[in-house]
Amino acid sequence: MTPKTVEPKRTHRPVDDRIADLEAKIAAIKARETAKQAKKTPEGQALVLAVRALDKAGRVAVEAGNKDVAASTESARAALAPAIVGLGIRIAEKPRRGGRRRKGEAA
């Protein structure tokens, strides 16, 4: 008969740590909801549209090789950052990549 391997005893996190984690999750959910509500306001919608337009202009300028225009769009986007943060809106630093592909699109 071979001796059984001793499994390590599981240690549970203290209640205070679990409560702190749950409170952090609640705070994140509340922040997402306030950002969602801020995006619905007229000034929030205008800011989001402006940032998206600047992102698109920057991408086009980079593809065309015009570094001056790309740099100016980045500085304009940075100028809008305090207003966006003030409203509580979160916008990704880089545009999303990937997503669903169309039927005829190559891999």
VEXDREN-2710 file (C-alpha; in Angstrom, 1 decimal):
% VEXDREN-2710
k/r/px/py/pz
1/MET/0.0/0.0/0.0
2/THR/1.3/3.4/-1.0
3/PRO/0.9/6.4/1.3
4/LYS/-1.6/9.0/0.1
5/THR/-0.2/12.3/-0.9
6/VAL/-1.2/15.0/1.5
7/GLU/-3.2/17.7/-0.1
8/PRO/-2.6/21.2/1.2
9/LYS/-5.3/22.6/3.3
10/ARG/-7.3/25.4/1.7
11/THR/-7.1/28.7/3.3
12/HIS/-10.1/31.1/2.9
13/ARG/-9.7/34.8/2.6
14/PRO/-10.8/36.8/5.5
15/VAL/-14.3/38.3/5.4
16/ASP/-12.9/41.8/5.3
17/ASP/-11.0/41.1/2.1
18/ARG/-14.1/39.5/0.5
19/ILE/-16.2/42.5/1.5
20/ALA/-13.6/44.9/0.1
21/ASP/-13.6/43.1/-3.3
22/LEU/-17.4/43.1/-3.5
23/GLU/-17.5/46.8/-2.7
24/ALA/-14.9/47.5/-5.4
25/LYS/-17.1/45.6/-7.9
26/ILE/-20.2/47.6/-6.8
27/ALA/-18.2/50.8/-7.3
28/ALA/-17.2/49.7/-10.8
29/ILE/-20.8/48.9/-11.7
30/LYS/-21.9/52.4/-10.4
31/ALA/-19.1/54.1/-12.4
32/ARG/-20.2/52.2/-15.6
33/GLU/-23.8/53.3/-15.1
34/THR/-22.9/57.0/-14.6
35/ALA/-20.7/56.8/-17.7
36/LYS/-23.6/55.3/-19.7
37/GLN/-25.9/58.1/-18.4
38/ALA/-23.4/60.8/-19.3
39/LYS/-23.1/59.5/-22.8
40/LYS/-26.8/60.0/-23.3
41/THR/-26.6/63.7/-22.5
42/PRO/-26.3/66.1/-25.5
43/GLU/-22.9/67.4/-24.5
44/GLY/-21.7/63.8/-23.9
45/GLN/-22.9/62.7/-27.3
46/ALA/-21.2/65.7/-28.9
47/LEU/-17.9/64.9/-27.2
48/VAL/-18.0/61.2/-28.2
49/LEU/-18.7/62.2/-31.8
50/ALA/-15.9/64.7/-31.8
51/VAL/-13.4/62.2/-30.4
52/ARG/-14.4/59.5/-32.9
53/ALA/-14.0/62.0/-35.7
54/LEU/-10.6/63.0/-34.5
55/ASP/-9.6/59.3/-34.2
56/LYS/-10.8/58.7/-37.8
57/ALA/-8.9/61.8/-39.1
58/GLY/-5.8/60.7/-37.3
59/ARG/-6.0/57.2/-38.8
60/VAL/-6.5/58.6/-42.3
61/ALA/-3.6/61.0/-41.8
62/VAL/-1.3/58.2/-40.7
63/GLU/-2.2/56.0/-43.6
64/ALA/-1.6/59.0/-46.0
65/GLY/1.8/59.6/-44.3
66/ASN/0.9/63.1/-43.1
67/LYS/2.5/63.2/-39.7
68/ASP/1.7/66.9/-39.0
69/VAL/-2.1/66.3/-39.3
70/ALA/-1.8/63.1/-37.2
71/ALA/0.0/65.0/-34.5
72/SER/-2.5/67.8/-34.5
73/THR/-5.5/65.4/-34.2
74/GLU/-3.8/63.8/-31.2
75/SER/-3.3/67.2/-29.5
76/ALA/-6.9/68.1/-30.2
77/ARG/-8.0/64.8/-28.7
78/ALA/-5.9/65.4/-25.6
79/ALA/-7.5/68.9/-25.3
80/LEU/-10.9/67.2/-25.1
81/ALA/-9.8/64.8/-22.4
82/PRO/-10.6/66.9/-19.3
83/ALA/-14.1/67.5/-20.5
84/ILE/-14.6/63.8/-21.1
85/VAL/-13.2/62.9/-17.7
86/GLY/-15.3/65.6/-16.1
87/LEU/-18.5/64.0/-17.4
88/GLY/-17.3/60.5/-16.4
89/ILE/-17.3/59.2/-19.9
90/ARG/-14.8/56.4/-20.7
91/ILE/-13.4/56.3/-24.2
92/ALA/-10.8/53.7/-25.2
93/GLU/-7.3/54.9/-25.9
94/LYS/-6.9/52.8/-29.0
95/PRO/-9.8/51.8/-31.3
96/ARG/-11.1/48.3/-31.1
97/ARG/-9.5/45.7/-33.2
98/GLY/-11.1/42.5/-34.5
99/GLY/-14.8/41.9/-34.3
100/ARG/-17.1/39.9/-36.5
101/ARG/-16.1/39.2/-40.0
102/ARG/-18.3/39.4/-43.0
103/LYS/-19.1/36.2/-45.0
104/GLY/-16.9/37.0/-48.0
105/GLU/-14.0/38.5/-46.0
106/ALA/-10.7/36.6/-46.0
107/ALA/-9.1/35.5/-42.7
END
